[in-house]
Each structure stands twice: as C-alpha cells, then as structure tokens.
Amino acid sequence: MRTLVIGLILLLAVLHHDWWWWDAKEPLVLGFMPIGLAWHAGISLAAGLVGLVAVSFCWPAHLDEEDGGGESASTEDNPGEAAPASAEDDAPAATDTGKEEAS
C-alpha cells in the first residue's frame, strides 16, 4: 500500500503541471470555470483523497501507542473513573496580582 501511495503522490506531482491547458481559455467547465482552473481543482481534490488514503492505511502504528511507563491521564479505557489530579490543580490561581483593590 505504501508503494501505491508514493506512486500516486508522484503521479499527482507530474499531473499538476498541466502544460497542455496552460493558455486555454475555452472550454469553460460548468459554464464559468476555465479548464485549467477546473483541472487544478480536480488535482486538489485528488491530493486530499491520496492524503486520506495515506493516513488511513500507511500511518505507523507505533505512533498511536501510549507509553507503558505510567498510567494514562485519559479516561477512555475506564470512563467511570475520574482522571488523576495533576500538580497544576493544587497550584494557586494565576490571577492573583498581589495588588489590593482601592475602595
């Protein structure tokens, strides 16, 4: 699959340079869009689809694994449990400027 995605990326890079429609003002696609602009819109949509395929099928699995060294702060595995409190929860609020309000 990885080879296919690399091939599609290279194909899109070559097809992106549309010298065959560079000076063409006609035909208009959908009655208003020059053919060169429509071609680039199609290339952009195809690039998005190739990116989706690359992320869906070629993403390295080890990047999605969590570290095994400690407990996770997320509650995805045990939704009934609350996340452990962090040190930031015990710290004083940062809004205290130390100035007294004048009355």
FIMI-695158 format. One record per atom (N, C-alpha, C): x, y, z; atom name; residue number from 0. Coordinates in nm, 4 decimals. Layout:
N
+----------+----------+----------+-------+-------+
:        u :        v :        w : kekol : setor :
+----------+----------+----------+-------+-------+
:        X :        Y :        Z :    CA :   NUM :
...
+----------+----------+----------+-------+-------+
***
This chain:
103
+----------+----------+----------+-------+-------+
:        u :        v :        w : kekol : setor :
+----------+----------+----------+-------+-------+
:   0.0827 :  -0.1189 :   0.0000 :     N :     0 :
:   0.0000 :   0.0000 :   0.0000 :    CA :     0 :
:   0.0874 :   0.1256 :   0.0000 :     C :     0 :
:   0.2002 :   0.1169 :   0.0729 :     N :     1 :
:   0.2883 :   0.2328 :   0.0819 :    CA :     1 :
:   0.3427 :   0.2696 :  -0.0563 :     C :     1 :
:   0.3776 :   0.1694 :  -0.1353 :     N :     2 :
:   0.4293 :   0.1934 :  -0.2697 :    CA :     2 :
:   0.3231 :   0.2572 :  -0.3581 :     C :     2 :
:   0.1993 :   0.2127 :  -0.3437 :     N :     3 :
:   0.0891 :   0.2711 :  -0.4211 :    CA :     3 :
:   0.0702 :   0.4187 :  -0.3863 :     C :     3 :
:   0.0731 :   0.4523 :  -0.2579 :     N :     4 :
:   0.0556 :   0.5913 :  -0.2152 :    CA :     4 :
:   0.1700 :   0.6780 :  -0.2672 :     C :     4 :
:   0.2926 :   0.6277 :  -0.2608 :     N :     5 :
:   0.4067 :   0.7035 :  -0.3127 :    CA :     5 :
:   0.3913 :   0.7243 :  -0.4633 :     C :     5 :
:   0.3463 :   0.6211 :  -0.5335 :     N :     6 :
:   0.3230 :   0.6337 :  -0.6769 :    CA :     6 :
:   0.2153 :   0.7355 :  -0.7098 :     C :     6 :
:   0.1077 :   0.7356 :  -0.6320 :     N :     7 :
:   0.0004 :   0.8332 :  -0.6540 :    CA :     7 :
:   0.0473 :   0.9760 :  -0.6279 :     C :     7 :
:   0.1302 :   0.9934 :  -0.5256 :     N :     8 :
:   0.1842 :   1.1267 :  -0.4965 :    CA :     8 :
:   0.2720 :   1.1744 :  -0.6118 :     C :     8 :
:   0.3561 :   1.0863 :  -0.6629 :     N :     9 :
:   0.4411 :   1.1240 :  -0.7760 :    CA :     9 :
:   0.3575 :   1.1526 :  -0.9008 :     C :     9 :
:   0.2539 :   1.0731 :  -0.9249 :     N :    10 :
:   0.1651 :   1.0962 :  -1.0385 :    CA :    10 :
:   0.0946 :   1.2317 :  -1.0263 :     C :    10 :
:   0.0468 :   1.2645 :  -0.9079 :     N :    11 :
:  -0.0172 :   1.3947 :  -0.8884 :    CA :    11 :
:   0.0813 :   1.5095 :  -0.9092 :     C :    11 :
:   0.2061 :   1.4890 :  -0.8680 :     N :    12 :
:   0.3075 :   1.5935 :  -0.8875 :    CA :    12 :
:   0.3326 :   1.6180 :  -1.0355 :     C :    12 :
:   0.3336 :   1.5118 :  -1.1147 :     N :    13 :
:   0.3542 :   1.5272 :  -1.2589 :    CA :    13 :
:   0.2306 :   1.5887 :  -1.3240 :     C :    13 :
:   0.1122 :   1.5391 :  -1.2886 :     N :    14 :
:  -0.0110 :   1.5893 :  -1.3490 :    CA :    14 :
:  -0.0440 :   1.7324 :  -1.3076 :     C :    14 :
:   0.0151 :   1.7774 :  -1.1979 :     N :    15 :
:  -0.0095 :   1.9132 :  -1.1506 :    CA :    15 :
:   0.0379 :   2.0164 :  -1.2527 :     C :    15 :
:   0.1438 :   1.9851 :  -1.3248 :     N :    16 :
:   0.1995 :   2.0767 :  -1.4247 :    CA :    16 :
:   0.1292 :   2.0532 :  -1.5574 :     C :    16 :
:   0.0185 :   2.1199 :  -1.5767 :     N :    17 :
:  -0.0663 :   2.0965 :  -1.6939 :    CA :    17 :
:  -0.0288 :   2.1911 :  -1.8074 :     C :    17 :
:   0.0825 :   2.1644 :  -1.8718 :     N :    18 :
:   0.1262 :   2.2497 :  -1.9818 :    CA :    18 :
:   0.0328 :   2.2408 :  -2.1016 :     C :    18 :
:  -0.0473 :   2.1366 :  -2.1112 :     N :    19 :
:  -0.1367 :   2.1209 :  -2.2259 :    CA :    19 :
:  -0.2562 :   2.2165 :  -2.2211 :     C :    19 :
:  -0.2929 :   2.2692 :  -2.1041 :     N :    20 :
:  -0.4029 :   2.3647 :  -2.0945 :    CA :    20 :
:  -0.3555 :   2.5003 :  -2.0448 :     C :    20 :
:  -0.2275 :   2.5281 :  -2.0588 :     N :    21 :
:  -0.1718 :   2.6496 :  -1.9994 :    CA :    21 :
:  -0.2351 :   2.7763 :  -2.0563 :     C :    21 :
:  -0.2514 :   2.7845 :  -2.1869 :     N :    22 :
:  -0.3060 :   2.9048 :  -2.2488 :    CA :    22 :
:  -0.4520 :   2.8903 :  -2.2902 :     C :    22 :
:  -0.5154 :   2.7810 :  -2.2549 :     N :    23 :
:  -0.6530 :   2.7559 :  -2.2994 :    CA :    23 :
:  -0.7525 :   2.8386 :  -2.2181 :     C :    23 :
:  -0.8347 :   2.9130 :  -2.2882 :     N :    24 :
:  -0.9418 :   2.9877 :  -2.2221 :    CA :    24 :
:  -1.0753 :   2.9178 :  -2.2426 :     C :    24 :
:  -1.0816 :   2.8313 :  -2.3386 :     N :    25 :
:  -1.2009 :   2.7527 :  -2.3686 :    CA :    25 :
:  -1.1630 :   2.6058 :  -2.3622 :     C :    25 :
:  -1.2432 :   2.5161 :  -2.3288 :     N :    26 :
:  -1.3837 :   2.5271 :  -2.2923 :    CA :    26 :
:  -1.3992 :   2.5685 :  -2.1462 :     C :    26 :
:  -1.5137 :   2.6223 :  -2.1155 :     N :    27 :
:  -1.5473 :   2.6572 :  -1.9784 :    CA :    27 :
:  -1.6190 :   2.5385 :  -1.9138 :     C :    27 :
:  -1.5749 :   2.5003 :  -1.7971 :     N :    28 :
:  -1.6367 :   2.3906 :  -1.7231 :    CA :    28 :
:  -1.7513 :   2.4490 :  -1.6415 :     C :    28 :
:  -1.8662 :   2.3879 :  -1.6504 :     N :    29 :
:  -1.9885 :   2.4339 :  -1.5831 :    CA :    29 :
:  -2.0278 :   2.5746 :  -1.6269 :     C :    29 :
:  -1.9780 :   2.6164 :  -1.7415 :     N :    30 :
:  -2.0167 :   2.7442 :  -1.7973 :    CA :    30 :
:  -1.9433 :   2.8653 :  -1.7435 :     C :    30 :
:  -1.8539 :   2.8498 :  -1.6447 :     N :    31 :
:  -1.7871 :   2.9675 :  -1.5890 :    CA :    31 :
:  -1.6400 :   2.9440 :  -1.5544 :     C :    31 :
:  -1.5962 :   2.8212 :  -1.5416 :     N :    32 :
:  -1.4617 :   2.7935 :  -1.4921 :    CA :    32 :
:  -1.3699 :   2.7510 :  -1.6072 :     C :    32 :
:  -1.2586 :   2.8218 :  -1.6272 :     N :    33 :
:  -1.1633 :   2.7799 :  -1.7303 :    CA :    33 :
:  -1.1130 :   2.6384 :  -1.7026 :     C :    33 :
:  -1.0802 :   2.5667 :  -1.8084 :     N :    34 :
:  -1.0429 :   2.4258 :  -1.7960 :    CA :    34 :
:  -0.9187 :   2.4075 :  -1.7083 :     C :    34 :
:  -0.8240 :   2.5012 :  -1.7133 :     N :    35 :
:  -0.7038 :   2.4904 :  -1.6305 :    CA :    35 :
:  -0.7354 :   2.5006 :  -1.4819 :     C :    35 :
:  -0.8268 :   2.5896 :  -1.4482 :     N :    36 :
:  -0.8673 :   2.6037 :  -1.3079 :    CA :    36 :
:  -0.9443 :   2.4812 :  -1.2613 :     C :    36 :
:  -1.0297 :   2.4277 :  -1.3476 :     N :    37 :
:  -1.1032 :   2.3053 :  -1.3131 :    CA :    37 :
:  -1.0060 :   2.1887 :  -1.2948 :     C :    37 :
:  -0.9025 :   2.1831 :  -1.3789 :     N :    38 :
:  -0.8020 :   2.0779 :  -1.3654 :    CA :    38 :
:  -0.7335 :   2.0869 :  -1.2296 :     C :    38 :
:  -0.6961 :   2.2073 :  -1.1883 :     N :    39 :
:  -0.6291 :   2.2232 :  -1.0587 :    CA :    39 :
:  -0.7243 :   2.1951 :  -0.9425 :     C :    39 :
:  -0.8502 :   2.2251 :  -0.9578 :     N :    40 :
:  -0.9475 :   2.1887 :  -0.8535 :    CA :    40 :
:  -0.9560 :   2.0365 :  -0.8413 :     C :    40 :
:  -0.9562 :   1.9683 :  -0.9547 :     N :    41 :
:  -0.9582 :   1.8221 :  -0.9517 :    CA :    41 :
:  -0.8319 :   1.7640 :  -0.8911 :     C :    41 :
:  -0.7163 :   1.8228 :  -0.9232 :     N :    42 :
:  -0.5896 :   1.7771 :  -0.8645 :    CA :    42 :
:  -0.5907 :   1.7988 :  -0.7135 :     C :    42 :
:  -0.6469 :   1.9101 :  -0.6682 :     N :    43 :
:  -0.6542 :   1.9379 :  -0.5244 :    CA :    43 :
:  -0.7419 :   1.8360 :  -0.4529 :     C :    43 :
:  -0.8560 :   1.8037 :  -0.5114 :     N :    44 :
:  -0.9435 :   1.7017 :  -0.4516 :    CA :    44 :
:  -0.8757 :   1.5647 :  -0.4511 :     C :    44 :
:  -0.8070 :   1.5324 :  -0.5596 :     N :    45 :
:  -0.7356 :   1.4043 :  -0.5655 :    CA :    45 :
:  -0.6233 :   1.3997 :  -0.4617 :     C :    45 :
:  -0.5542 :   1.5115 :  -0.4404 :     N :    46 :
:  -0.4482 :   1.5166 :  -0.3394 :    CA :    46 :
:  -0.5059 :   1.4955 :  -0.1996 :     C :    46 :
:  -0.6224 :   1.5509 :  -0.1752 :     N :    47 :
:  -0.6873 :   1.5278 :  -0.0464 :    CA :    47 :
:  -0.7235 :   1.3817 :  -0.0261 :     C :    47 :
:  -0.7721 :   1.3174 :  -0.1306 :     N :    48 :
:  -0.8070 :   1.1746 :  -0.1211 :    CA :    48 :
:  -0.6821 :   1.0885 :  -0.1019 :     C :    48 :
:  -0.5743 :   1.1212 :  -0.1724 :     N :    49 :
:  -0.4497 :   1.0458 :  -0.1548 :    CA :    49 :
:  -0.3969 :   1.0655 :  -0.0125 :     C :    49 :
:  -0.4085 :   1.1865 :   0.0405 :     N :    50 :
:  -0.3685 :   1.2104 :   0.1795 :    CA :    50 :
:  -0.4513 :   1.1294 :   0.2769 :     C :    50 :
:  -0.5807 :   1.1199 :   0.2515 :     N :    51 :
:  -0.6686 :   1.0390 :   0.3367 :    CA :    51 :
:  -0.6299 :   0.8920 :   0.3317 :     C :    51 :
:  -0.6010 :   0.8411 :   0.2130 :     N :    52 :
:  -0.5575 :   0.7018 :   0.1986 :    CA :    52 :
:  -0.4242 :   0.6805 :   0.2703 :     C :    52 :
:  -0.3321 :   0.7757 :   0.2557 :     N :    53 :
:  -0.2010 :   0.7634 :   0.3200 :    CA :    53 :
:  -0.2137 :   0.7585 :   0.4713 :     C :    53 :
:  -0.2966 :   0.8445 :   0.5275 :     N :    54 :
:  -0.3129 :   0.8467 :   0.6731 :    CA :    54 :
:  -0.3898 :   0.7239 :   0.7213 :     C :    54 :
:  -0.4877 :   0.6796 :   0.6455 :     N :    55 :
:  -0.5700 :   0.5665 :   0.6868 :    CA :    55 :
:  -0.4949 :   0.4343 :   0.6817 :     C :    55 :
:  -0.4129 :   0.4147 :   0.5790 :     N :    56 :
:  -0.3524 :   0.2842 :   0.5588 :    CA :    56 :
:  -0.2024 :   0.2784 :   0.5808 :     C :    56 :
:  -0.1347 :   0.3905 :   0.5821 :     N :    57 :
:   0.0115 :   0.3904 :   0.5911 :    CA :    57 :
:   0.0641 :   0.4561 :   0.7176 :     C :    57 :
:  -0.0233 :   0.4961 :   0.8080 :     N :    58 :
:   0.0200 :   0.5612 :   0.9309 :    CA :    58 :
:   0.0923 :   0.4599 :   1.0191 :     C :    58 :
:   0.2100 :   0.4928 :   1.0717 :     N :    59 :
:   0.2827 :   0.3976 :   1.1570 :    CA :    59 :
:   0.2053 :   0.3697 :   1.2866 :     C :    59 :
:   0.1835 :   0.2429 :   1.3157 :     N :    60 :
:   0.1039 :   0.2053 :   1.4329 :    CA :    60 :
:   0.1735 :   0.2422 :   1.5635 :     C :    60 :
:   0.3055 :   0.2441 :   1.5649 :     N :    61 :
:   0.3755 :   0.2736 :   1.6902 :    CA :    61 :
:   0.3546 :   0.4183 :   1.7353 :     C :    61 :
:   0.3107 :   0.5055 :   1.6470 :     N :    62 :
:   0.2854 :   0.6442 :   1.6870 :    CA :    62 :
:   0.1548 :   0.6593 :   1.7633 :     C :    62 :
:   0.0652 :   0.5628 :   1.7503 :     N :    63 :
:  -0.0619 :   0.5691 :   1.8208 :    CA :    63 :
:  -0.0589 :   0.4994 :   1.9558 :     C :    63 :
:   0.0461 :   0.4257 :   1.9844 :     N :    64 :
:   0.0558 :   0.3544 :   2.1119 :    CA :    64 :
:   0.0937 :   0.4523 :   2.2222 :     C :    64 :
:   0.0362 :   0.4281 :   2.3411 :     N :    65 :
:   0.0705 :   0.5099 :   2.4568 :    CA :    65 :
:   0.1920 :   0.4515 :   2.5258 :     C :    65 :
:   0.2626 :   0.5366 :   2.5998 :     N :    66 :
:   0.3773 :   0.4877 :   2.6764 :    CA :    66 :
:   0.3306 :   0.3889 :   2.7818 :     C :    66 :
:   0.4023 :   0.2818 :   2.8023 :     N :    67 :
:   0.3658 :   0.1817 :   2.9004 :    CA :    67 :
:   0.4240 :   0.2114 :   3.0379 :     C :    67 :
:   0.4980 :   0.3220 :   3.0536 :     N :    68 :
:   0.5673 :   0.3514 :   3.1782 :    CA :    68 :
:   0.4782 :   0.4025 :   3.2891 :     C :    68 :
:   0.3651 :   0.4573 :   3.2614 :     N :    69 :
:   0.2808 :   0.5130 :   3.3662 :    CA :    69 :
:   0.1357 :   0.5045 :   3.3269 :     C :    69 :
:   0.0513 :   0.5484 :   3.4200 :     N :    70 :
:  -0.0907 :   0.5460 :   3.3895 :    CA :    70 :
:  -0.1267 :   0.6639 :   3.3017 :     C :    70 :
:  -0.2211 :   0.6436 :   3.2178 :     N :    71 :
:  -0.2654 :   0.7489 :   3.1273 :    CA :    71 :
:  -0.3608 :   0.8415 :   3.2013 :     C :    71 :
:  -0.3561 :   0.9681 :   3.1656 :     N :    72 :
:  -0.4463 :   1.0648 :   3.2268 :    CA :    72 :
:  -0.5835 :   1.0625 :   3.1612 :     C :    72 :
:  -0.5959 :   0.9894 :   3.0514 :     N :    73 :
:  -0.7259 :   0.9869 :   2.9848 :    CA :    73 :
:  -0.8157 :   0.8838 :   3.0501 :     C :    73 :
:  -0.9445 :   0.9036 :   3.0336 :     N :    74 :
:  -1.0423 :   0.8112 :   3.0909 :    CA :    74 :
:  -1.1099 :   0.7304 :   2.9822 :     C :    74 :
:  -1.0437 :   0.7171 :   2.8647 :     N :    75 :
:  -1.1053 :   0.6436 :   2.7551 :    CA :    75 :
:  -1.1209 :   0.4967 :   2.7874 :     C :    75 :
:  -1.0206 :   0.4355 :   2.8555 :     N :    76 :
:  -1.0284 :   0.2941 :   2.8866 :    CA :    76 :
:  -1.1293 :   0.2658 :   2.9968 :     C :    76 :
:  -1.1374 :   0.3534 :   3.0965 :     N :    77 :
:  -1.2292 :   0.3367 :   3.2086 :    CA :    77 :
:  -1.3112 :   0.4639 :   3.2244 :     C :    77 :
:  -1.4194 :   0.4768 :   3.1490 :     N :    78 :
:  -1.4944 :   0.6022 :   3.1521 :    CA :    78 :
:  -1.5575 :   0.6330 :   3.2873 :     C :    78 :
:  -1.5723 :   0.5347 :   3.3748 :     N :    79 :
:  -1.6323 :   0.5589 :   3.5056 :    CA :    79 :
:  -1.5353 :   0.6200 :   3.6042 :     C :    79 :
:  -1.4054 :   0.6095 :   3.5758 :     N :    80 :
:  -1.3052 :   0.6619 :   3.6671 :    CA :    80 :
:  -1.2701 :   0.8051 :   3.6310 :     C :    80 :
:  -1.2432 :   0.8845 :   3.7313 :     N :    81 :
:  -1.2007 :   1.0220 :   3.7077 :    CA :    81 :
:  -1.0522 :   1.0231 :   3.6779 :     C :    81 :
:  -1.0086 :   1.1210 :   3.6027 :     N :    82 :
:  -0.8672 :   1.1354 :   3.5705 :    CA :    82 :
:  -0.7923 :   1.1757 :   3.6964 :     C :    82 :
:  -0.6700 :   1.1271 :   3.7155 :     N :    83 :
:  -0.5932 :   1.1638 :   3.8347 :    CA :    83 :
:  -0.5627 :   1.3135 :   3.8356 :     C :    83 :
:  -0.5603 :   1.3695 :   3.9564 :     N :    84 :
:  -0.5343 :   1.5130 :   3.9710 :    CA :    84 :
:  -0.3888 :   1.5410 :   3.9398 :     C :    84 :
:  -0.3630 :   1.6520 :   3.8755 :     N :    85 :
:  -0.2259 :   1.6892 :   3.8426 :    CA :    85 :
:  -0.1770 :   1.7932 :   3.9429 :     C :    85 :
:  -0.0494 :   1.8223 :   3.9357 :     N :    86 :
:   0.0091 :   1.9219 :   4.0257 :    CA :    86 :
:  -0.0459 :   2.0605 :   3.9978 :     C :    86 :
:  -0.0913 :   2.0841 :   3.8749 :     N :    87 :
:  -0.1453 :   2.2152 :   3.8402 :    CA :    87 :
:  -0.2764 :   2.2424 :   3.9131 :     C :    87 :
:  -0.3511 :   2.1361 :   3.9498 :     N :    88 :
:  -0.4769 :   2.1548 :   4.0205 :    CA :    88 :
:  -0.4542 :   2.2084 :   4.1621 :     C :    88 :
:  -0.3367 :   2.1763 :   4.2219 :     N :    89 :
:  -0.3083 :   2.2197 :   4.3588 :    CA :    89 :
:  -0.2454 :   2.3590 :   4.3633 :     C :    89 :
:  -0.1982 :   2.4095 :   4.2507 :     N :    90 :
:  -0.1297 :   2.5380 :   4.2479 :    CA :    90 :
:  -0.2299 :   2.6524 :   4.2639 :     C :    90 :
:  -0.1873 :   2.7651 :   4.3214 :     N :    91 :
:  -0.2776 :   2.8796 :   4.3335 :    CA :    91 :
:  -0.3091 :   2.9377 :   4.1960 :     C :    91 :
:  -0.4196 :   3.0056 :   4.1906 :     N :    92 :
:  -0.4634 :   3.0648 :   4.0639 :    CA :    92 :
:  -0.3653 :   3.1724 :   4.0191 :     C :    92 :
:  -0.3451 :   3.1836 :   3.8895 :     N :    93 :
:  -0.2500 :   3.2804 :   3.8349 :    CA :    93 :
:  -0.3109 :   3.4196 :   3.8225 :     C :    93 :
:  -0.4357 :   3.4375 :   3.8647 :     N :    94 :
:  -0.4997 :   3.5681 :   3.8505 :    CA :    94 :
:  -0.4662 :   3.6617 :   3.9653 :     C :    94 :
:  -0.4057 :   3.6137 :   4.0739 :     N :    95 :
:  -0.3703 :   3.6961 :   4.1879 :    CA :    95 :
:  -0.2494 :   3.7811 :   4.1519 :     C :    95 :
:  -0.2666 :   3.9125 :   4.1454 :     N :    96 :
:  -0.1567 :   4.0028 :   4.1074 :    CA :    96 :
:  -0.0851 :   4.0589 :   4.2297 :     C :    96 :
:  -0.1372 :   4.0360 :   4.3463 :     N :    97 :
:  -0.0742 :   4.0852 :   4.4662 :    CA :    97 :
:  -0.1123 :   4.2283 :   4.5007 :     C :    97 :
:  -0.1949 :   4.2912 :   4.4199 :     N :    98 :
:  -0.2361 :   4.4306 :   4.4449 :    CA :    98 :
:  -0.3737 :   4.4289 :   4.5089 :     C :    98 :
:  -0.3908 :   4.5117 :   4.6065 :     N :    99 :
:  -0.5201 :   4.5248 :   4.6750 :    CA :    99 :
:  -0.6059 :   4.6231 :   4.5966 :     C :    99 :
:  -0.7335 :   4.5969 :   4.5934 :     N :   100 :
:  -0.8242 :   4.6895 :   4.5270 :    CA :   100 :
:  -0.8453 :   4.8119 :   4.6147 :     C :   100 :
:  -0.8413 :   4.9273 :   4.5532 :     N :   101 :
:  -0.8666 :   5.0511 :   4.6263 :    CA :   101 :
:  -1.0159 :   5.0770 :   4.6285 :     C :   101 :
:  -1.0677 :   5.1193 :   4.7454 :     N :   102 :
:  -1.2091 :   5.1473 :   4.7536 :    CA :   102 :
:  -1.2370 :   5.2930 :   4.7676 :     C :   102 :
+----------+----------+----------+-------+-------+
***
